[in-house]
Amino acid sequence: MVAAAATGGEVLVTNIIPKHMEGISAKLREAGAFVEEYEEAILVKGPAVLRRINLKTMPYPGFPTDMQPQFGVLMCLADGTSVITEGIYDNRFKYVNELRKMGAEIQVDGRVAVIEGGRRLTGAMVHACDLRAGAAMVIAGMVASGVTEIDDIHYIERGYERFVEKLNALGAEIGKDGSLFRFLMLHIRVVCVGRLKERFYADALAEYEKRLSPFCRLEVVELPEERLGEKPKPAEIENALLRESERIEKQLLRDALLVCLCVEGSQMDSPAFSGLLKSCEASGRPRLCFVIGGSFGLSEGLKKKADRRLSMSQMTFPHHLARVMLVEQIYRGFQIKEGTPYHK
């Protein structure tokens, strides 16, 4: 619920008793979020602008202390000065030092935290001090610019089942790398025309998808190829490419850098390709779409919309092989960026 308010998103939380959440819902509404209660669900929509609030944790039915760190992050984003008073436990502001690493301005005096909001959080390496503080770091990672890494995630995983899977299903850019959560990972979608039939291609693709999981969120989308006769006329090919382009454009990530693979594209070596990944990852649009056409390539209209045209080689090879080669180069690019030894 707080993550939806912080990111400006929309989340329907089901299988709950809304009355038990009244303290949280009331403060979210006060902060400007839209909250609608149903019989066993709550809908939360984040506002365009968050408002400052004051809150004090108290025993039920008051505001819960377990939600205090999450609201601390929320108030970092709100315009104005907010005050949080911890009415139950001592030492509940350990997470504040981690938020300061991300640019938050918070002063703590005993059980009172004064938060100067309206400041942009930036990615940093932070710690999950405990379960609830860990949840707060997750929300901070989702709204921060740049890459945020959270360690000591065993605290978080102790209390949240299938955490990464659920957050990514809601649109977060998060991955797990050993004992770390990494936020605002580069989201890469490879849109391909044609189905992979050969098992060896599929096996190779699956292997690189597994290897890439710590570095980026990779999706490979397959679209059906238009069927044409043995000797199609140029007009038939053009119309088929237009129909394929319509399907392709529906699969492109919003605000993504678009790269079309085509024979007339420019070539680059692996270090330059790694630089492309790095610049995209560090930008305000960490989404990257590669498009691989079918037997007859891509429509001229789609190629004109591309931010970059890329050619893998002057040689001719199957377009099914091209997706394996592309994903291998993506993996190689991250290895180069990380400074990890990799075959040249």
Buried (B, 14 or more C-beta within 10 A) or exposed (E): BBBBBBBBBEBEBEEBEBEEBBBBBBBBBEBBBBBEBEEEBBBBBBBEEBBBBBBBBBEEEEBBBBBBBBBBBBBBBBEEBBBBBBBBEEEBBEBBBBBEBBBBBBEBEEBEBBBBBBEEBBBBBBBBBBBBBBBBBBBBBBBBBBBBBBBBBEBBBEEBEEBBEEBBEEEBBBBBEEEBBBBBBBBBBBBBBBEBEEEEBBEBBEBBBEBBBBBBBBBBBBBEBBEBEEEBEEEBBEBBBBEBBEBBBEBBBEEBBBBBBBEEBEEBEBEEBBBBBBEBBBBEEBBBBBBBBBBBBBBEEBBEEBEBBBEBEEEEEEBBEBBBBBBBBBBBBBBBBEEEEEEE
